[in-house]
Amino acid sequence: MSILQAILLGIIQGLTEFLPVSSSGHLLLLKELMGVESGQNIVFETVVHAATVLSTITVLWKFILNLFSKFFKFQWNTETQYIVKIFISMIPVMIVGLFFKAQVASLFGESVVLAGVMLLVTAVLLTLTNFITSKTAQGITYKSAIWMGIAQAIAVLPGLSRSGATISAGLFSGARKKEVTQFSFLMVLIPILGETFLDFIGGNFSAAASGIPSSALFAGFLAAFISGLFACKFMIEIVKKIKLYWFAIYCAIVGIIAIIVG
């Protein structure tokens, strides 16, 4: 992987991470078009996901700081309950990551065709949300957290949008779109940072282990972080305000392209 390829992939990751269009699906498709090896993409995805997580923390640091400041008062307040819901939502993906990661990787691999099919599934999910009535919608409940957590675990499949799946699950469970969107991006912070830390101490980021020059990894990280800052600041507001079927149309188009390319 060259530095230019890493920058392009990092920009795509940063821009698509905060939209329900599957950043992993876009990385797979662009990687296929640029001729980047699949094995390299696994390590690179971890790096650029960590970059977008840090961009999320950078943009939402006041909200996150307020959550934890109220949490450490050790009172059963709104902020403490919110953090508990986040931890509940992380349980399914942690189980998959700890016990079934190798099986999922070997079973599904990094097929561009599969990513295309999962993008079409994402398009269907987003389209179905258009039929949900918002009259009885409420904030994030424990039920919403559980269903969004299950959706996040299922979204380990390449091409299935994590944010698209979790936002859809939250809306189907009766939560408001505004709260669901923010919760969707907060619930992924600890799992991705945890996975990045384990890969780091395991030596997977070295040039010898990953097959990617350290300069390319750094360039991809920086590109994803900078584009992620822009996306997190502006695109989450877009997701909150416009109908999700526009993203469904986009996912369907990209999914068909991926199937053809694959």
N, C-alpha and C positions, 0 to 999 in steps of 0.2 A: 504494500500500500504506500503510495506516494503522499507527500505533504499536501499537494493540491487535492487529491482524492479525499484525504482525511478532512480537509477544510470543507469541501462540498458536502460530504456525508454529515459532518458536524452541524453545518447550517441547516440541513434538512431535518436532522434530529431535533434541533432546538425549536424550529418553526412548527413542526408537526406534533411535538410532545404534548402541547397544550390544546390541541384540537382533536376531536373524536374521529381521526382519520388513520390511525395506526402508524406510529413512527417506525415501528419494527418492519412493517410491510413496505414502507417507503425505502428504508435502508436496504432491505433485501432486493427490491427491484432496482434501485440505483446501483447497488453493488454488482448485480448481474450485468447491467448495462456497461459498467466500467471495468468488469473483469476482475473484481476483487475476490480473493479466495474466501470460501465460506468459513473456514476455521479462524481466519483473521477477523471476520465480522463479529464472531461471538465475543471476543475480547474487546473489540472496538465498541460494540453496543454497550457493554458494561461501563466503559469509560465515559461515553457521551451521555448515558442515562444519569450517571453521577453528576455530570456537569449541569444537566437541566434540573436536577434536584437542588443543587447549590444555587442555581438561579431562582428557583422557587423560594428558597429560604431567604435569599437576598431581597426579593420583592415583598414577601409576606412576613418579614422578620418582626414587625411590630405586633401583628396578630399572634404569631407564634410565641413571642416573648410574653405577651399578656396571658396567653393560655397557661404557660408554665409558671408564671409568677402567681397566678391564682391557684394553680394545681398544688404548689408547694405550701399553700396555707393549710393544706390537709383538711379542707372542708368539702362537703358534698354540694359544691356550687355548680353553676352552668358550665364553667370552663373545665372543671374536673370531670363532669359527665361527658363532655365533648372529647376529652383525651381518652377516656375509657372506651368510648365508641370507636375511636381511631384504633386503639389496641385490639378491640374485638374484630374490627374489619381486617386486621393484618393476619389473624390466625389462619385462615384458609391458605393464603399464599405462602406463609411460612411453612406449613405442613407440606405443601407441594415442593417448595424449594429445598427443604431439609431431607425429605424422604423419597421424592419422585422426580427430582430434577434430571437425573441421568436417564431414567426411563422415558421421560417426555422428550428429551433431546434425541435419544436413539430412535424413538417411535416416529416422531414427526420431522426431525431434522430441520433443514432450512430450505425447504422446497418453495420456489417462487410460485409454482402453481397452487400449492396449499395456501400460501399467503394471499394469492388472488381470490381463492374461494372464501377465505376468512374475511377478506375485505367486503365481499358480497354479503356475508353473514352480518357484518357490522352495519352495512347499508340497510339490511332488513330490520335490525334492532332499532336503528335510529328512525326509520320510517314509522315503526309501530308506536314510537313515543308521541307521534303527532296525534294519535287517537286518545291520549290520556287527558282527562279533564283536570284542570288545576283548581277547581273551586274548593275542594277539600284538602288541598296540599298543605303540608306542614313542614316543620324543620326536620333535621336529621334525627331519626329515632333509632332505638337499638335494632329494630327490625330492618330499617334501611341500612344500617351499618353491616349487619350480617349478610344481607343480600348483595350489597356492594362488595363485600369481602369475597364472597363466593364468585362473583363476576370477575374480580381481579385475579383470582386463582385460575379460572378458566382462560383468561386472556393471556396466559403464558404461551398459548398457541400462536405461532408466527402469523402475523397479518390481522389477527383479531385485536381491534383497538382497545387498549386498556381503559382509556378515558371514555370511549364510546360505550363499552360494556358496563362500566361502573356507573356512569351517568344514567344510562338506560335503566339499570337495575334500581337505582335510587328513585327515579321517576316512577317506575312501575310499582315501587313499594309505598308510594304516596308522599314523597318528599318534594319540596319546592326546588325548582331548577337552580335558583341562585345559590342555595345552601349546598345542593348536590354537587355543583361544579367545583366549588371551593374545597369541599370535603374530599372529592375525588383526587385532587392534587396533593392534599396533605396526607392522605392515607398511604401514599406510596413512598414517602420520604424515608422512613426507617428501613423498610425492606430493601430498597435499592442501596442505601448507604451501608447496610449490613452486608449485602452481597459483594459490594465493592471492597469493603474492608477484608472479607474472607479471601477474595481473589488477590488482594494486595499482599497479605501476609503469606499467601500460598505461592507467591512469585509468578503469578500468571501474567503480570503486566511487563515482564522483562522482554527484551527483543528476542531472546533465545526461545522463550516459552510461547510467545504470541506470534512471532514471525513478522511483527510490525516494528519499525524503528521507533525509538522513544520520541524522536522529534515529530513523527506523524501522529503518535498518540496525544502528545501535548497540543499540537495544532488542532486536532479534532476536538479535544476537550475545550480549548479556548473558543473555538468557533461555535460549539454547542452552547457554551455558557453565555456568550455575548448574544447570540440569536435567541437563546432561551429567555434572557432578560427582557428583550423586546416582546417576545411572544407572551410571556407570563403577564406582562404589564398591560398589554392591549388586547390580546386574542381571547383571554378568558372572559373579558367583558363582551366580546363578540359572541362567544358561545352562549352566554347568559341571555342575550337579547334576541338572537335570530332563531328561526325554526331549524330544528335539527335535520329536517329532510333535505336541506341544501347540502349538508355534509354527507347525507346518504347518497345523493346523486353523485357527488365527487368520489366517494368510496367505490360506488358501482363502476364508474369509469376507470379508475385506477386498478380495480380488481380485474376487470376484463383485459386491460392492457397487460397486467402481470401474468394472467393465464396464457395470453397469446405469446408473450415473451418467453415464459417458462416452457 
